[in-house]
Amino acid sequence: MLGLPKGSLEESTIKLFAKAGWKIAMNSRSYKPSIDDEELDGRFIRSQEVSRYVAQGFFDCGLCGQDWILENESDVVEVCDLVYSRASNQKARWVLCVPEASAIKRPADLAGKRIATELVGTVKRYFAAKKIPVEVEFSWGATEVKVPDLVDAIVDLTETGSSLRANKLRILDTILETNTKFVANRKSWADPVKRRKIETIGLLLRGALEAESKVGLKMNAPKRALAKIIKAIPALRNPTISPLSTPGWVALETIIDERVVREIIPQLKGFGAEGIVEYPLNKVVY
């Protein structure tokens, strides 16, 4: 049984599984998806709950945020990191915030104050470790609008910071950095058959995520320029080089970061490379 995150991560998770090789079909009114793999039975539930159900054995494995693993104090096996989200491929942060105009400058200034957050247990542990007495209350959402009228500060999740800026909030500290984790139940992990399947899923999900920032590049090039071309290409490994039927020419193929392609292609052209083709990748497995 596979636990999948319902909500903000749902669409990006379905796309990631598709790149990894599994098609997940979802009815908007159902929490039980159809997966084109007879060995997989999935359920969509809130990310906040996935780690609990994995730890309790209702799911053999699942995807959820590291923040909720810590919040729920879930005893699970962390199979692999999957740094992706709704908005970016960067880690998100739980940040302690106050209004821009607030006289509060540091966490210690919140002693005796009230703080709203979804991540109640983690925030309580944060302030307890600093020996700062505060009142932490659970927020059902729209946390940004609660300061300063309802609470003195908030701890909220941010990826880009745009919502915080829009609500004129100032960050005092980062409580926790978080990203999606693929986790497994300990008994399922100890079962050789289930572990093999879980490891396969983790391997291919990681490969699909890695491929998002890379592209394949192939070209024909004169042998006399080979040393310069190899030096110019920041390859995943040394490029594959094959001789062509045309004397003095070779074919090269490699994998590189997509962000450098725009600078590399004109340089390769200047070295005499021809027939340069850039192509997308589904998976890159190390």
C-alpha positions in Angstrom: 0.0 0.0 0.0 1.4 3.4 -1.1 0.5 6.7 0.7 0.4 9.7 -1.7 0.1 13.3 -0.6 -3.3 15.0 -1.3 -3.4 18.7 -1.8 -0.7 21.0 -2.9 1.7 18.2 -3.8 -0.8 16.0 -5.6 -0.4 17.2 -9.1 3.4 17.4 -9.0 3.6 13.9 -7.4 1.4 12.4 -10.2 3.8 14.1 -12.8 6.9 12.8 -11.0 5.5 9.2 -11.0 4.6 9.5 -14.7 8.2 10.4 -15.5 9.4 7.5 -13.3 7.2 5.1 -15.3 3.9 4.8 -13.3 0.7 6.3 -14.6 -1.6 7.4 -11.8 -5.2 8.1 -12.8 -7.2 10.1 -10.3 -10.9 10.8 -10.1 -11.4 14.3 -8.5 -14.0 12.8 -6.1 -12.0 9.8 -5.1 -9.0 9.2 -2.8 -8.2 5.8 -4.3 -6.2 6.3 -7.6 -5.7 3.8 -10.4 -2.1 2.8 -10.9 -0.8 0.8 -13.9 1.0 -1.6 -11.7 -0.7 -4.6 -10.2 1.7 -4.6 -7.2 0.8 -1.0 -6.2 -2.4 0.0 -4.4 -2.4 3.7 -3.5 -4.4 6.2 -1.4 -4.3 10.0 -1.5 -4.4 11.5 2.0 -3.1 14.7 3.5 0.7 14.9 3.6 0.4 15.7 7.3 -0.9 12.2 8.0 1.1 10.0 5.6 4.1 9.4 8.0 1.7 8.4 10.8 0.0 5.8 8.7 3.3 4.5 7.3 4.7 4.1 10.9 1.5 2.3 12.0 1.7 -0.1 9.1 -1.5 1.0 7.2 0.9 2.0 4.3 4.0 0.1 3.4 5.5 3.3 2.1 4.6 6.8 1.2 5.6 10.4 0.3 5.4 13.2 2.8 7.3 16.2 4.1 10.2 15.9 6.5 8.4 18.5 8.6 5.5 16.2 9.3 7.7 13.2 10.0 9.3 15.3 12.8 6.0 16.8 13.9 4.4 13.4 14.2 7.6 11.9 15.6 7.0 9.0 13.2 9.3 6.0 13.4 9.9 5.3 9.7 12.7 4.4 7.3 13.7 7.4 5.2 14.3 5.7 1.8 15.4 8.8 -0.1 15.1 12.6 -0.4 12.9 14.0 -3.2 13.4 17.7 -3.3 10.3 18.9 -5.2 7.2 20.9 -4.3 4.3 22.7 -5.9 6.3 25.8 -6.8 9.9 24.9 -7.1 12.6 22.2 -6.8 14.0 23.9 -3.6 13.6 23.1 0.0 10.8 24.9 1.8 11.2 26.6 5.2 9.1 27.0 8.3 9.9 30.5 9.5 9.1 32.5 12.6 7.5 35.8 11.5 6.2 39.1 13.0 4.8 42.2 11.3 7.3 44.5 9.7 6.4 47.3 12.2 6.6 45.1 15.3 9.1 46.0 18.0 10.0 42.3 18.3 13.5 41.8 16.9 14.5 38.3 18.0 12.9 35.1 19.3 13.7 35.9 22.9 11.5 39.0 22.6 8.5 36.7 22.2 8.6 35.5 25.9 5.1 35.4 27.2 3.6 36.0 23.7 1.2 34.0 21.6 2.2 32.2 18.4 0.0 30.6 15.8 1.1 27.7 13.5 0.1 24.3 12.1 3.4 22.8 13.3 2.6 23.0 17.0 4.8 20.3 18.4 7.9 21.3 16.5 7.4 25.0 17.5 6.9 24.1 21.1 10.2 22.1 21.0 12.0 25.0 19.3 11.1 27.5 22.1 11.6 24.9 24.9 15.2 24.3 23.6 15.8 28.1 23.8 14.0 28.3 27.3 11.7 30.9 26.0 8.2 30.6 27.5 5.5 31.2 24.8 1.9 30.1 24.1 1.6 28.1 20.9 -1.8 27.6 19.3 -2.9 25.6 16.3 -3.8 27.4 13.1 -6.2 25.9 10.6 -4.9 28.1 7.8 -4.6 31.7 6.6 -2.0 32.1 9.3 -0.5 35.2 7.8 -3.6 37.3 8.5 -3.6 36.6 12.3 -0.8 39.0 13.2 -0.9 41.4 14.9 -4.6 41.3 15.9 -5.0 37.7 17.0 -1.5 36.6 17.8 2.0 38.2 18.3 3.8 36.0 15.8 3.4 33.1 13.4 5.4 30.1 12.2 4.5 29.4 8.6 5.7 27.5 5.6 7.3 29.5 2.7 9.0 28.5 -0.6 9.6 31.9 -2.3 8.7 34.3 0.5 6.2 36.2 -1.7 3.2 35.6 0.5 5.1 36.9 3.6 6.2 40.0 1.7 2.6 40.6 0.5 1.4 40.4 4.1 4.2 42.7 5.3 5.8 40.1 7.6 9.4 40.0 8.7 11.3 36.7 9.4 13.0 36.4 12.8 14.4 32.9 12.4 14.1 29.7 10.3 12.6 26.9 12.5 13.1 24.1 10.0 14.0 23.4 6.4 11.9 20.7 4.8 11.4 18.7 1.6 9.5 15.6 0.4 10.8 12.3 1.7 10.0 8.8 0.4 9.5 6.7 3.6 8.8 3.1 4.5 7.3 1.1 7.3 10.0 -0.7 9.2 8.3 -4.2 9.0 7.7 -3.7 5.2 11.4 -2.6 4.8 12.5 -5.9 6.6 10.4 -8.0 4.1 12.8 -8.7 1.1 10.0 -8.7 -1.5 8.5 -5.4 -0.3 11.9 -3.8 0.2 12.9 -4.6 -3.4 9.7 -2.9 -4.7 10.2 0.1 -2.4 13.8 0.5 -3.4 12.8 0.3 -7.1 10.2 3.0 -6.6 12.8 5.2 -4.8 15.4 4.7 -7.4 13.2 5.6 -10.3 11.6 8.6 -8.6 15.1 9.9 -7.8 16.1 9.3 -11.4 13.1 11.2 -12.7 13.7 14.1 -10.4 17.4 14.3 -11.4 16.5 14.3 -15.1 14.4 17.5 -14.6 17.5 19.7 -14.4 19.5 17.9 -17.1 19.3 17.3 -20.9 21.1 15.1 -23.4 23.3 16.7 -26.0 24.7 15.0 -29.1 26.7 16.4 -32.1 29.2 15.6 -34.8 32.6 17.2 -34.5 36.0 17.2 -36.2 38.7 15.1 -34.4 41.0 18.1 -34.4 38.6 20.0 -32.0 37.9 17.0 -29.7 40.2 18.1 -26.9 38.6 21.6 -26.8 35.1 20.2 -26.9 35.6 17.7 -24.1 37.2 20.5 -21.9 34.2 22.8 -22.6 31.5 20.2 -21.8 30.7 19.9 -18.0 29.5 16.3 -18.5 27.9 13.9 -16.0 30.7 11.5 -17.1 33.1 11.6 -19.9 31.1 11.9 -23.2 30.5 8.9 -25.4 32.6 9.2 -28.6 32.0 7.1 -31.7 33.8 7.3 -35.1 31.9 8.4 -38.1 32.2 7.1 -41.7 33.5 10.5 -42.7 37.3 10.5 -42.1 38.4 12.9 -39.3 35.0 13.2 -37.7 33.4 11.7 -34.6 30.0 11.7 -32.9 29.7 12.8 -29.3 26.9 12.3 -26.8 26.7 13.5 -23.2 24.4 14.6 -20.4 24.7 18.1 -18.9 22.8 20.6 -16.7 20.1 22.3 -18.8 21.0 25.8 -17.4 24.5 25.7 -19.1 23.3 24.6 -22.6 22.6 28.2 -23.8 26.3 29.1 -23.2 27.7 25.8 -24.4 26.0 25.4 -27.8 27.5 28.6 -29.4 30.9 27.6 -28.1 30.6 24.1 -29.6 29.6 25.6 -32.9 32.6 27.8 -32.8 34.8 24.7 -32.4 33.4 23.3 -35.6 30.7 21.0 -34.2 27.7 20.3 -36.4 24.3 18.6 -36.1 24.0 19.7 -32.4 20.8 18.2 -30.9 19.5 18.8 -27.4 16.9 16.4 -26.1 14.9 16.0 -22.8 15.4 13.1 -20.4 13.0 11.1 -18.4 15.3 9.6 -15.8 19.0 9.9 -14.9 20.1 7.1 -12.6 23.6 7.3 -11.0 
